[in-house]
Amino acid sequence: MKILSATQIREGDAFTIKHEPIKSIDLMERAGERCFEWIYSNAPRIFSSITEERDWIFNIFCGVGNNGGDGLVIARLLSRNGYEVRVFVVEFSQQHSADFDLNLAKLQKSKIPVTFIQTVTEVPEIESGSMVIDAIFGTGLTRKVEGVAANVIQAINKSKATVVSIDLPSGLMDASNVENDRTNIVNAHITLALEFYKLSFFFPENERHVGITKLIKIGIHPAFTDVVETSNFLTLDSDIKALLKDRSKFGHKGLYGNLLIAGGSYGKFGAPCLSAKAAFKAGVGLTSVLAPKSAMLVIQSSVNEAMFIAAEDEHILKGRVNFDGFDALALGPGIGTTIETQRFVHDFIKNSKVPLVLDADALNCLSMNPEWFKDIPEYSVLTPHPGEFSRMAGEWKDDYERYCKQVAFSKKHKVVVVLKGAHTSISTPDGRVYFNTTGNPGMATAGSGDALTGVIGALLAQGYQSVDASIIGVHMHGKAGDIALWDTGYEALTASDIINCLGKAFLSFTLPSNK
């Protein structure tokens, strides 16, 4: 699914108005109707703490642009269906959009009370237990909020009302918010995104503003969606299904790849074990674990299916590696950062001739020697968490700058960067970014990243290209975590639970046939 900028979204509206064709006022009516339908259907759940339906109150705050016009449509439809509605027009400007004024005229013919707010003294008290519909600013906002609109937003945030924002929480920009005053951005419980998600929805620092997002389709012309170009995408189940390869009934383990996982140091032998277990659950044919000599018993007893290759040292990775026969390589889980290990990492990446996954301490070793990044084979996959990425690319002011650094890093070094977290982002050497839609907070646990390394390595070994292996691997890893969650809850979820549910994750896409 494409993620578009505010400018592109306005272009989509204009394209639809011209080619459907439809009047702009009717497109606004349609957007308002779709939002009303969602609110009307979900109001009983949202108002679950209020026993009497007659006590429900909708406070609708509208700006004077098209987002405010959407709010006026919602107000009219809620009132028509018997709900108590109060409309507050936040008149931060005397310049109104034409469609806003047309809908305001319709509303004023009804009995719905409309209050104009022009000064701070006119900002109302908002009842606890009521619902606020925030339709003050949408994608048309181009600067931080000040004046009376800021006063209204602060009052909304201080209230104990349930807040539903239309398209964007008012005050939030669609991408960068580095110059924004966060106290003047609505903290929504639910954001009803019109037709397209916005880039800012996927940055951790904006969670308190965006809340839960729900996509509301308003009928933007499909021809526009098909042709509009973007660098940002949201990965859905349908995308994964299209990428997965079929298996032949005559297939054998030699067809599904031979993966080498190099990992472990004294006290950290569990990390490569988790990677190897995950690799087998992700369909690899063969896996070998290269680890310090003293890890042999641990690895061979923990991962019965894996072969063991002893490094030259008892406790750390050290020495030369024979890469013959391997289809993909993974390096990093639990290896530590000693001087000898750093040298091992450098030799490993310089001599590898096949796709490579770099994780954990492999990335830390490289960050200690940044001149080595140039030696990473093109289209290798790097899987840092935010702390590791900051050591790789430097600190950032906000999450948008982090996003820009990630894109720049992938382009500069011609690598795929899998930046882990909620909505893990996958950046490619050509500047595209894919945001993941699976996973949950219970996956923030030791070993979860080691499992992801094994999954991506297994997919590379099976012949998937680096970008596809990363997209599929991240999505399946998150889906396995979501499946495991139903048995464990957030707190008890472990990396082993994720690994054990990988089979069900793949099964949800590829039911076995009777060929």
N, C-alpha and C positions, 0 to 999 in steps of 0.2 A: 504494500500500500504506500502511495506517495505521500510525503510530508511536504506541504507547500508553504511558501512565504506569504506574508500579508499582501504583498503586491500581486502575487500570483492568484491568491484567493479572490481579490477584487477583479482580476482579469477573468476568472472563471465565472463570476457573477455577470460581467458584461457579455461574455461569450454566450451564456445561457439566455440572457435577455434578448440577444440578437438572433440566435439560431433556434431557440425552441419553437417559435418565439414566445416571449412572455413579457408583460409589463413589469417594471421594477417593483411597483407597489404590490403586484400579485406574487412576485417571488418573495417579497417580505412577508406577505400573508402566509405563504406556504411554509416558510421557515418558522414563523410564530406558531402555526398550527402543529408542526412536528414537535416543537418543544412543549407546547401545551399537552399534546398526547402523552409524552413521556411523563410530565409532571402529574397529569391527571391519573395516569395508571399507577404511579409510584407514591403518590401522596399518602395513601393509607399506611404504607410501610414507614415512610419518613416521619409521619405524625403518630407513630405507634405509642408514644408516651401520653397522647391526649385521647381520652376515652370518648369524648363527644365530638362527632364530626361538625356539629354546628359551631364549635369553638375554634375551628381552623381559621387562621387569618393569613392572607398573602399580602405582604408589603412589597410592592414592585417599584424599584428605583430605576428610572430611565434617564439616560442622557438625551441629548437633542440631535443625535445622529441616527444612522440606520440601526445600530445596536439598540438604541432606545426605542426605535420603531418596532423592532421585534418584541420588546417588552410590552409595548402598548397592545399588540395583537394578543399576546398571552393573557394580559389583564382582561381584555374584552371577552375572550373565550372562557376564562375561569369564572368570570361574573355570570356569563350566560348559562353556565352549568351550576349555578347556585352557591358559589363560594363568596365569602366576604373578601373583597379586594380593595386595597388602598394604593393609589398610584402617586408617586412622588417624582416630579420632573426636576432633575438636577440641572438647572439652567446655568451651566458654566460658560455659555456663550449665547449671544443673541442671534447667532447664525444657526438656523435649524436646517436639517436636510428636508427636501421637499416631501419625501415619503413619510418622514416622521410627522410633519404637519398634517398630512392627509389622515394618518391614523389618529392623531390627537383630536382632530375635528370629529372623527367617528366616535371616539371615546367620550367626548364632551356632550354628545347627544344622549348618552346613557346616564344612569344614576350613580356611576362610579365616582367617588370623591377623588379629585385631582388637586394636589398641592404642589405649587412651584417653590423650589428652594433656590434662593439667590444669595443668602447670607448664612453665616454660621448659626445665628439665632433661630433660623427656620428649620434646622435639622431636627427631625422628630425623635422621640424616644421609641425604641423598637422593643416590642413585647417579647419577653422570654417565652419560648414555645411556639412562636410564630415562624413563618417561612419568609425569607427574603429572596426575591428574584432580582439578581444583579444584572441589569442591562444598561449600565452607565457608559462604558467604553468597550469597544470590540477591537478588531484588527486595525481600525483606522487611527488608533492612538500612536503618535510619533514622538512624544516627549513625556517626561515624568509628570505626575499629577500634582497640581497645586490648587490653592484657593478653596472654594466651597466644595468642589468635588472631593478634595482630600479630606475635608471635615466629614462628609457623608461616609466615605469609605472607613474612616476611623470609627465612626459610630456603628457601622455594620460590624466591624471586627470586635468591638467591645460588647456587642449584644450577645445574647445566648440563643439567638435565632438560628435555624438551619438555613444555610446559604446555598442557593443554586445560581451559578453564574452562567450567562448565555454566551457561548462561543469562547470567551476568554475571561478570566477573573479581571475585573476592571482595574486598570493600572499596570497590568502585566503586559510586556511586549511579547511579540511572537518569537523572538530569538534572544538577543542580548538584553540583559537588564542590569548591566554593570553600573550605569549611571542612575538607576532608579532608587527612590526612597521607599524601602520595603514597608514602612508603616502606612504608606498610601497605596497599597495594593490589597485588594479584597482577599481575605482568606476564605475560600469557598470550601464547602463540604463536597459539592458535586459540580463539575463543569460539563455543560452540554456543548460539545464541540460540533460546530455546524460543518458537515460534509468532510472536513479534513482535520486531522490532529495538527497541532502546532509544535514546532521544534522545542520551545521552552517547556513543554509538558514533560519532557524526558530528562530534565536536569534535576538532580536531587534537591538543590536549594529551593526549588519552586514547589516542592510537594505541599508545603503548608498553604500555598495559595491555590493550587489547582485541585487538591483533594482527589476524589475519584472521577475519572473521565468517562463520559458516555458519548459515543459518536451518534450524531443525529443526521441522517441523510435527508437533504432538502431538495434533491433533484438537480444538482449541477449537471450540465449537459455532458454525457459520457464521452463525446468526441473531444471535449476539452481535456478531460482527465486522461484520455488515451495519449494525447500528443504533448501535453505539457511536460517539460523537462525539469528534473530535480536531481539533487545529489543525495537526498535524504529519504529513507524508506523505513517503514514499519513491517517487520516480518510476521506474517500470519501463517496459520496451519496450511492454508492453500498453497502458499509459496513453498513450504517444505515438501509437501506432497509432490509438487511438480519437479523438485530437484532429486528426489530419491530414485535410486536405480533398482530395477528388478533383479531378482536372483534366479538363475537357471537351476532346474532340478539336477542337472549334470555338473553343477559347480562343486569345487573341492577347495580345501584350505589354501592351496597354492594360488587360487584365483582371487583370494580375498586379502592378500597382502601380508607382508612380513614387517612388523614394527619393532624398532629398537628403542627402548626407554632407558635413558641413562639418568640415574638418580640415587639419592641416599647418601648419608654420612652417618657416622656413629651416633646413635640415639634418634635418627630420623629415617629409619628403614621402612617405616609404614607408608611414607609418601609414595615411593615408586610402586609399592604393592597396590595402593589404591588406584594409581594410574593404570597399572596392568589389568586389574580386575575390570575397570571401566572399559578398557580397550576391547577386552573379550566380549563384554556385554554390548559393545557397539559394532560387533560383527567382524573384527579382524580375524584373519586366518591363523596367523602365528605372531607371538610376541616373545621377545627376549628382554630381560632386564640386566643391564650393565650396572653393577654396584660394587662397593668395596667388598673385599674378600669375606669379611666377617658377617656380611649380610646373607650369605648363601642359605643357611638354615631357615632364617626368617622368611625369605622370599619364596623358597621352594616349598615350605610348609604352608604359607599363606595363599599363594597363587599356584595351585597345582598344575595349571595349564601352561604356565610360563617356563621358558628356559632361562638359565642363569649364566651370565658371563662375568667372571671375576675381573675387577680392575687390579692394578698393580699394587695397591696399598690396602692395608687391613681396614682402615677407617674412613678414607676419603677417596673421591674419584681422582685418579692419577694415571698418566701413561697414555699411550697411543691406542687408537680404536680401529678395528677392522670393520669397514662399512659394507663389505661385500655381501650381497644377497638381500639387503634391506630395502624396502620400498618407501619407508618413511622413518623419521627420527624424532624423538622427543627428549628434551634435556631440561633439567632444572629441579624437579621435585626433591626437596630435602637435601640438596648437595652442599649447602654451606658456602662460605665465601673466603676460605683460606687462600693464600697466595698460590699454592699448588693447584687448588681448584680453579682459580681464575685462569691460570695457564691452560688447564684442561679445557675449560670452556672456549678459550680462544682457538686452540687447536681443533676442537670439535667443529666449530662453525666454519673455520677456514677449509677444512678437508671434506665437509659433507657435500655430497653431489645430488641429494634427493631432498624433497620437501622436509622442512624442519619446524618443529614446535618448540618455542622457548618460553619457559615459565619460571616463576619464583626466583630462586637464587641465581639461575642462569642470567636473568635480567639484572639482578643486583650486581653480579660480577661485571656485566657489560657497562652498567652505569658507573662503576668504579674506574672503568677504562673506556670512556666514551668514543675514543678513536677506533675502537673495535666494531662499532655499529656498522661501519662501512663494509665489513667482511661478512655480514650476514647474507646468505643467499637470497636473491630476489624472490618475493612472494612467500617467504617464510612467515609463520604465524607467531606473533608475540602476544602473550595473555597476561598482562599486568593487572593487579588491582590498583586503585587510585594512588596509594602510597608508592608502589613500585613505579607507576607511570610518572609521578612527580620527580623521582630520581632520574628517570630517563629523559624527560622533556623540560623540566623546570617547573617552578610553582606557577599558579594562576590566580587571578583576582576573583573570578567567578566561573561557574560551570560552562558558560558559553566560551570563555577563553580556553578552558580545558578542551572543549570540543574542537576549537580551532587548532590548538596544539596537536591534538590527536591526528587530525586530517593532515596537517603539515608534516608530522613525523612519518606517516605512511607514505606520503608523496616523496619526501626527501630520501628515505631509505628503501623505498619500493618494497614495503612489507605490509602485511595485514596485521592490524592492531586490534585485539579483542580486549576492550577495556571493561573489566568485570564490575558488576553491581546490578542494582535494579535497572531494568531496561539496558542490559549490557550493550554497548555500542561497538560495532565492527567497522573499522575504517579500512579502505582499500587504497592501493597505490594510485588509482585514477581519481581519487577524491570522493568516492561514494561512502556513505555511512548507513549502516543497517542497525536499527534499534530492535531489540528482542522484546517479545511480549509474554514469555513464560517465566516461571520462577516465583519465589516468595521469600519473605524475610527469614524463614527457618533455615534457608540454605547458607546463611552467613555463619558458617561453622567450619572448623578445621578439616582440611582434606577435600573440601568441595572443589577447590581449584585444581587439585591434583587429579580428581576424577575428570574434570573438563579436559585437562591435558590429554588424558588417555583416550577420551572420546574423539577429540579432533585428530589426534595421531592415528587412531584406527581408521577414520574416514579418509585421511590422506593416503594411508597404506592401501586402501581399497580403490584408489584411483580418482577420488574426488579432487577437483581443483581447490586451491587454498581458500578462496573466498567461499565457495559452496560448502567446503568442509567446516569452515568456521561458522557459517550461518546455520547449517544443519546441527552441528555439534552443540552450539549454544542453546538452540531451541529445544533439542532433545534433552539436554542436561536439565534445563529449566522445567520441562514437562515432567521428567522423572521426579524432580523435586515436588512438583504439584501433586503428582499421584501419591507419593510417599506421605505427603502432608495429611492426607485423610486418615492414615493409620497412626501417625505420631504426634500431630500438632506441631506448632512452631518450635517449641523449646526442645523437644526430644529428637528432632530431625538430625540425622548424622549423614556424613558422606557415604557411609556404607548403605544407608537407606536409599540414597539417590541412585547409587550403582545398582542396587537390587531391583529398582523400578525402571531401569533403562529398557529392559525387555518390553514392559508394558507400554512405555513411551513409543518405541518403534512399532509395536503391534497396533497402536492406534492409527498408524498411517499405512501399514503394510500387512494386511491380513493374509495369512498363508493360503496358497492356492493348492489345488489337487493335481497340478501338472505331473 
